Amino acid sequence: FRKLVVERISRNFREATRIVTAPIQAPAAGSVLVRNEFCGINASDVNFTAGTYLPGVKPPFDCGFEAVGTVKSVGEGVTKVKPGDPVLYLDYGAFSEMKEVKERSCIQLPSVMPEAISLATSGLTASIALEQVGDLKAGETVLVTAAAGATGSYAVQLAKMAGCHVIGTC
């Protein structure tokens, strides 16, 4: 299978990465092998290849954070998903055709749906920012900058659902 590997630290994603071929292996105990059908691409990916997220990380390393795909095979002890199940996951190395993922990292989906990808990074970012960092309360006024982006769209919706007045900027 093919995957993207970061071969040098750089803010230029194209120059930092290369497509390589890797052998398909049976998943380890507690893990599943997912055939990726959709991957999420974020500014975070450029920050990752630039070494911003894991200072001191040395290439080569796999990149990509999130994907949706179908479980192809399961390792020993896996009980929550089975071959054929559509899943979403967050894990380093998602920019690949196949990815071994811990079962606990898989979120089952009703079908392989690309719109689920944004839930992982953007949806969780908005939720954590509003609920945990911002301590969101009904009746508050919430300013969402970049409200037209993925994370901003989730923040607007979550704040409205919480009973807040929302002001958004693009």
C-alpha positions in Angstrom: 0.0 0.0 0.0 1.0 3.6 -0.4 1.4 6.2 2.3 2.9 9.7 2.8 6.0 9.9 4.9 7.7 13.0 6.2 11.3 12.8 5.2 12.5 16.2 6.3 11.2 18.9 8.6 9.8 21.8 6.6 6.7 24.1 6.4 6.5 23.3 2.7 4.4 20.1 2.9 5.2 19.0 -0.7 9.0 19.2 -0.1 8.7 17.6 3.3 6.8 14.5 2.2 7.2 11.6 -0.2 4.9 8.7 -1.2 6.3 5.4 -0.3 5.1 1.8 -0.6 4.8 -0.4 2.5 3.8 -4.0 3.0 0.4 -4.9 4.3 0.7 -6.8 7.6 -1.9 -8.5 9.9 -3.0 -6.2 12.7 -1.5 -6.7 16.2 -3.7 -7.8 19.1 -6.2 -5.1 20.0 -5.8 -3.4 16.6 -7.6 -3.3 13.3 -6.5 -2.7 9.7 -8.5 0.1 8.1 -8.6 0.7 4.3 -8.8 4.5 4.2 -11.3 6.0 1.9 -11.2 9.7 3.0 -8.6 11.6 4.9 -8.9 15.0 6.6 -6.4 17.7 5.6 -5.8 20.6 8.1 -3.4 23.4 8.8 -2.2 21.1 11.6 -0.6 18.8 9.0 1.7 21.6 7.9 2.5 22.4 11.6 3.3 18.7 12.1 5.6 18.4 9.1 7.3 21.6 10.4 8.0 19.9 13.7 5.8 22.4 15.6 3.7 19.7 17.4 6.4 17.3 18.4 9.6 19.4 18.8 12.7 17.2 18.3 10.9 14.6 16.2 13.2 13.1 13.7 12.1 12.0 10.2 11.1 9.7 8.7 7.6 9.6 10.2 4.1 9.1 9.0 1.7 12.0 8.7 -2.0 12.8 8.6 -4.3 12.8 11.7 -7.8 11.6 10.7 -9.5 9.3 8.3 -12.7 7.4 7.5 -12.5 3.9 6.0 -13.6 0.3 6.2 -12.2 -2.3 8.6 -10.4 -4.9 6.5 -9.2 -7.2 9.3 -8.9 -7.4 13.1 -6.3 -8.5 15.5 -6.7 -10.9 18.4 -9.0 -9.6 21.1 -10.9 -7.1 19.0 -14.6 -7.2 19.9 -16.2 -3.8 19.0 -15.6 -3.8 15.3 -15.4 -6.4 12.5 -14.3 -6.6 8.9 -16.6 -4.4 6.8 -17.5 -1.9 9.5 -17.1 1.7 8.5 -15.0 3.7 11.1 -13.6 7.1 11.8 -10.3 7.4 13.6 -7.7 9.9 14.8 -4.1 8.6 14.6 -0.7 9.7 13.2 -0.3 8.2 9.8 -3.7 8.7 8.3 -2.4 9.8 5.0 -2.2 6.2 3.7 -4.2 3.7 1.8 -4.2 1.2 4.8 -3.6 2.0 8.5 -3.3 -0.2 11.6 -5.3 1.5 14.3 -5.9 0.5 18.0 -9.5 -0.6 18.3 -10.1 2.0 21.0 -9.3 4.7 18.5 -12.1 3.7 16.1 -15.5 5.3 16.1 -18.1 3.3 14.3 -20.1 5.0 11.6 -23.4 4.1 9.9 -21.6 4.2 6.5 -18.4 5.5 5.0 -19.2 9.2 5.0 -16.6 11.9 4.3 -18.6 14.5 6.3 -17.7 12.6 9.5 -14.0 13.5 9.2 -14.4 17.0 10.3 -16.0 15.8 13.6 -12.7 14.5 14.7 -10.4 17.5 14.7 -12.7 20.5 14.0 -15.7 19.3 16.0 -13.7 18.3 19.0 -11.6 21.5 18.9 -14.8 23.6 18.9 -16.4 21.6 21.7 -13.3 21.7 23.9 -12.8 25.4 23.3 -16.3 26.3 24.2 -17.2 23.9 26.9 -14.0 23.3 28.8 -11.8 26.3 28.1 -14.6 28.9 27.7 -17.0 27.4 30.3 -19.9 28.1 27.9 -23.3 29.0 29.6 -26.7 29.6 28.1 -27.5 33.2 27.4 -23.9 34.3 26.8 -22.8 36.2 23.7 -20.2 34.2 21.8 -17.8 35.7 19.2 -16.6 33.1 16.7 -13.8 34.3 14.5 -13.4 32.4 11.2 -17.0 31.2 11.6 -17.1 30.1 7.9 -14.3 27.5 8.5 -14.7 24.0 9.7 -14.0 24.6 13.4 -15.8 27.9 13.3 -18.9 26.3 11.8 -19.0 23.7 14.6 -18.4 26.5 17.2 -21.4 28.5 15.9 -23.7 25.4 15.9 -22.6 24.3 19.4 -23.0 27.8 20.9 -26.5 28.2 19.3 -27.5 24.7 20.7 -26.3 25.8 24.1 -28.7 28.8 24.0 -26.1 31.5 23.3 -26.3 34.6 21.0 -23.6 34.1 18.4 -21.7 36.7 16.4 -19.5 35.3 13.6 -16.8 36.8 11.5 -15.2 35.4 8.4 
